[in-house]
């Protein structure tokens, strides 16, 4: 085709015509939800991989914290309790990475709202729930990667799986359930608050929980009046479950308590997370 013919096609509009869709999905179908959610999850994972703050919060900060705890407190805690401290520290740092990564993601969600990106997604012929479902899929993948990285660092400083391969797989998957519950909570807070720094307040609370749980030091090391609170808080039951799956000890009860905490966070914040629609429509 000559250049003259190309210019003629451009002037007539034929060269700008798009092909008809041949794989369209009903907007509210299950197939559309799954396909569109995967697209949103891929978008988020690529954005997080390119964002230094998310990478630091999810991987670098937890890895350095684990090494710091092992060097500064590891031997002292082991000598005081008679148990290797690394089996409490590794689960603790995995949970810390899951929580702070979700907080960084929630801050990014608030930025997408302010920039109008959520509003533009809302106008697309995509399943309305795909944005949230895709975000939860991306969160699960991020928590899984964080868990693998922290366990790898833990292996370098003495952590081992002693309860067999099935227990090891269960320990790797357990933080995902915890992380999804926490991600639902911070996502709801990010969509509910415009000018109130709710997500930042959650970050302060997470920092306090990091130092008041059974992974930092055993529950018996805290004052007697504080021990019931320490033993029941969500990070402690998750740490106890993961310690049991790696080193040995009670597993069933801590796992059930951790799942109850995660289900509770989802149940409480699932309705407020409808603010995602309002945030998209008003962005």
Buried (B, 14 or more C-beta within 10 A) or exposed (E): EEEEEEEEBEEEEEEEEEEEEEEEBEBEEEEBBBBBBBEBBBBBBEBBEEBEEBBBBBBEBBBEBBBEBBEEBBEEBBEBBEBBBBBBBBBBBBBBBBBBBBBBBBBBBBEBBEEEBBBEBBEEEBBBBBBBBBBBBBBBBBBBBBBEBBBEBBEEBBBEBEBEEEBBEBBBBBBBBBBBBBBBBBBBBBBBBEEEEBBEEBBEEBEEBBEBBBBBBBBEEBEEEEBEEBBEBBBBBBBBBBBBBBBEBEBEEBBEBBBEBBEEBBEEBEEBBEBBBEBBEEB
